[in-house]
Amino acid sequence: MTYIIEATKAGGPDVLAAKDVTLETPSAGMVKIQQTAIGLNYIDTYHRTGLYPVPFPFTPGLEAAGIITEIGADVTGFQVGDRVTYPAGPLGAYASERLIPAANIVKIPEGVSDEDAAALMLKGCTVEYLTYRTYPVKEGDTVLFHAAAGGVGLIACQWLSARGVTVIGTVGTDAKAELAKANGCHHTINYSKENFTDKVMEITNGEGVPVVYDSVGKDTFMGSLDCLQRRGTMVTYGNATGPVDPIPPGLLAVKGSLFLTRPTLMDYVATREDLELCTGRVFSAIKDGSIKSDIRQRYALKDAVQAHKDLEARKTSGQTILLP
Ligand SMILES: NC(=O)c1ccc[n+]([C@@H]2O[C@H](COP(=O)([O-])OP(=O)(O)OC[C@H]3O[C@@H](n4cnc5c(N)ncnc54)[C@H](OP(=O)(O)O)[C@@H]3O)[C@@H](O)[C@H]2O)c1
């Protein structure tokens, strides 16, 4: 029997509930996957609360790994038995098995486990597009990366430091500071206790950084602008503390002719070419040791409610997976 986690209405974690379903045979272009590991992502909470509107009822989740068990017509390049993963949906990953367009999946290479794929695909692809294609970092850069001990954050610390970039990372606790440092973060700032803007200026001898990667959102946005060098790039890509308030464009001039972008992974993997570029770089980085998973929380898929509670209470660090 197949089971899914469904949210029937917008709300807190308790709107999530398990449900048995019967899957159809895959139609043209689709495959059926028996899922082995599912990635938990902060965006799953935005869908659940309605911050990012989706039609209810729906099954959350954008990333998982598994094995193909059935193939629809007109699918080329995949066969039953292939181990596959997908980094960016479509929605519906919180399921023991699911149907998905073949256009959205990639094969998992030898040497990469299903759990690693589920932990690293969406978050690794995020770090890929942020640091190669949104603001392409250069060896010798010093960057500010917020929530450095989180799922995306730890991968960023590893990958940036492997590329010769000095990482300043913000974290909510001293234990998270130790974890970020162990993953390549050079300078940590506990933004629960310290003014992160002052600390960034101190670390950079008053110069500021060329880029800030900010997923914390509302609470850190203005302080992040003040960490930037003249003509620096502000990348606001998440809302852990709520969506950023609107600002007048003129503020970017006052702060030093800044660039502001609000990117989302979906626009960086929208074509098959981009999907393969992005996932290919993540797999290469896993293979050459630049990045590795740090799965610090595992929950049964049926305990998705608790997983969401812990994620939103800042109790998690590194990556989290749900096991069907
Ligand atoms: N735009 C995109 O394409 C894209 C793609 C992937 C992820 N994201 C964003 O990147 C961020 C990280 O995603 P993730 O899945 O890896 O999550 P995560 O970093 O593991 O969890 C979010 C972290 O944000 C920090 N945080 C600060 N204030 C918070 C608050 N009031 N409530 C909750 N958390 C708070 C916490 O770390 P501390 O306790 O250390 O502060 C928390 O652990 C999320 O904002 C997500 O939406 C965006």
The ligand as an ORCA input file, in Angstrom:
! r2SCAN-3c Opt
* xyz 0 1
  N      15.349     30.444     -2.808
  C      15.784     29.202     -2.930
  O      16.032     28.740     -4.046
  C      15.998     28.355     -1.720
  C      16.353     27.015     -1.861
  C      16.609     26.268     -0.716
  C      16.502     26.853      0.539
  N      16.120     28.152      0.634
  C      16.031     28.804      1.945
  O      17.253     28.583      2.618
  C      17.012     28.499      4.009
  C      17.654     27.262      4.544
  O      16.890     26.118      4.153
  P      17.104     24.730      4.887
  O      16.059     23.815      4.395
  O      18.530     24.349      4.779
  O      16.763     25.094      6.418
  P      17.774     25.225      7.669
  O      18.850     26.211      7.349
  O      18.209     23.874      8.078
  O      16.809     25.820      8.767
  C      16.571     27.200      8.832
  C      17.554     27.885      9.799
  O      17.278     29.277      9.803
  C      17.730     29.812     11.018
  N      16.749     30.729     11.597
  C      16.990     31.991     11.998
  N      15.914     32.532     12.530
  C      14.935     31.602     12.499
  C      13.576     31.573     12.946
  N      12.996     32.631     13.543
  N      12.862     30.455     12.749
  C      13.408     29.402     12.159
  N      14.700     29.353     11.722
  C      15.450     30.446     11.906
  C      17.970     28.646     11.980
  O      19.373     28.508     12.165
  P      20.052     29.267     13.441
  O      19.387     28.712     14.657
  O      21.488     28.951     13.334
  O      19.735     30.724     13.243
  C      17.386     27.450     11.242
  O      18.064     26.264     11.554
  C      15.494     28.606      4.206
  O      15.143     29.943      4.490
  C      14.973     28.206      2.844
  O      13.703     28.723      2.572
  C      15.852     28.907     -0.461
*
